[in-house]
Amino acid sequence: MTTSLLPDAESRMHKAGDVLKREMNTIRTGRASPALVEGVIVDYHGVPTPLNQLATISAPEARLLLIQPWDKQSVTEIERGILKSGLGLNPAADGAMIRVPIPQLTEERRRDFVKMVRQHAEEARVAVRNVRRDVQDKLRAMERSKEISQDESRRQQDRLQKLTDAAIVQINTAVEGKEAEVMEV
């Protein structure tokens, strides 16, 4: 029973890190990245649809996103969706394509993005700690019911703590990289 607890905990901790990385990809850094607008919801014929299911998104230049819709009638809806997204982007349609210039970030806006990154990181750390607490509770229950010895419980908890520390280090490394990227002028 204890053999399946730690691999499961490790996979759940890695998922928390993966979610953090996906969330950080949507935070603007002043550089064009297709991940910035992929999740923008567009009202496509009355159905809320993510932008990446309606168009090809590319970054031909450092400060420009190019969106090529597969359905030419959806250009105005895509423009509307980007404007409503709250990303502070102003799309410009020219027939069959939409160009989205990425404006330079102000110092204040950069600080706001760093706060958002830190908030997402703390949520990921809390998720990792919740996994640790859940597994620790299971180990203690198994120890109380005499399924495992006290020594085995301690060994498993030590391994669990090492997994937790490694996951937290991974999160902190990702956050430091993203903060540096956001603050880069």
N, C-alpha and C positions, 0 to 999 in steps of 0.2 A: 504493500500500500504506500509506504513512504517513498518508494522508488519512483512513483509517478507524480508525487507532489512537487518536487523540485524542477523537473523539466517543464511541467505545466506552469509553474510560477515564472520560470525563466522566459517562456514564450509569452506569457501575459505581460511581463515587464518590457520585453522588446516591442510588443505591440504599442505600449504607451509611448515609447520612443519614436516609433514609426508615425503615430498619430501626430506627435509634436512636430516632426519633420514636415509632414504634409501641411500642417497649420502654418508653419514658418514659411513655406514656399509661397503662401498667399499674401505675405506681408511685403509691401513695396520696399525696394532698396534703392530706387533711382535708376536701376538698370532694367531693361525690358526682359520679362520672363513670361512665356506662355502660361505658366502655372498661376500667374497673377489674375488672369481672367477666366481660366478654365471652368471654374465653379460658378460663374455668374449665371443667374437664373434668367432665362428669356421666356417670355410668354409666346410660345410658338403655336399658333392656331388654337389658342385657349388652353394649352397644356404647358405648365411650367417645366422647362427643359434646360439642363446645363449647357452652356455655350459650347463646350468641347464635343457635344453630340450634334451640333448644328453647323460647325464650320472647322476649317483648318486654321490653327493659330500658329504664327511663326514670329520670330524676332530677327528681322533682317539686319537691324542696326541696334546699337546699344541703347538707344532711347526711342525705339519705335516698335510697336506690335502691329502685325498685319493679319487681319482676319478675313478669310475667304469663305463666305457662306456657301453651302452646297445648294441651297434653294435661294435664288436671287430675290424672291419676294420677302425674305426674312431680314433683309438688310436694315430696314427701319426698326423692326422689333429688337434686333440685336443692339442697335445704337441705343434704343430706349432702355434696354436691360443694363447696359454698361453705365449709362447715366444714373440709373436708380440704384446701382450697386453700392454707392457710397465710397468708392475707391478714389474719387477725385480725378477721374479721367474724362477727357473730352474727345469722344470718337468723331472722326470725320469720314463720311461715306463719299466714295467717288465711283458711282456706278455699281460695279459688282464686288468691290472690296471696301473694307473699312480700315482706315489707318488710325491707330491710337498712339499719339505721342505721349511719352512718359516725361512729365515735367520734373525739373530739378527739385529736390526736397529742401525745405527750409530747415534750419537747425531745430526749431521747435517741433516740427513734424517728425524729424528724426528721433528726437527724445520720446515722442509719443509712441513711435513704432518700437523703440527699445523697451518701453514699459509694457507694450503688448507682448513682445517676445518673452519678457520675464514672467508675465502673467501666465502665458501658455506653458512656460517651463515649470512654474510652480504647480500647475494643474497636472503635468506629467509626473512630477516628483510625488505628488499626493497619490496618484494612481499607483505608482510603484510601491509606495508605503502601504497602501491598502492591500495590495497583493501580498506583501510580506506579512501583514497582520492576519490576513485570512489563513495563510499557510501556517503561521505560528499557532493560531487557535486550533487548527486541525491537529497539529503535532501534539499540543498540550492535551487535547481530548483523547488522542490515541495513547498518550502516556498515562493518563488517569484511568483509562479502561484497560490498561496493562497489555495493549497490543504491541507496544514497543517499550524498550527499557528507557530509563532516565538518561543513560549515557548516549543511546542512539538518538534520543530526542535532542540532546545538546549538540551532537555532531550535525544533525540535520539543520538545526537552527543556526549553527555557525556557517554552514554552507549557504543557507538562505541569506544570511547577512552579507556574505561575500557577493552573492548574486545581486543583492539590492545595491551594495556599494558600486558595483560595476555598472549597473543600469543608471545610477545617479551620475556617475562620472561621464557616461556616454551622453546623457542629457545636458550636463554642464558644458561639455565640449561643443556640442551642437549649438547651444545658446551663445557661447562666447564667439563662435564663428559668425553667427547671424548678426550679433550685435556689432561686430567689427565691420561686417558687410553693410549694415544699415548706416553706421556712422561715417563710412568712407565717403569722401566728397568727390 
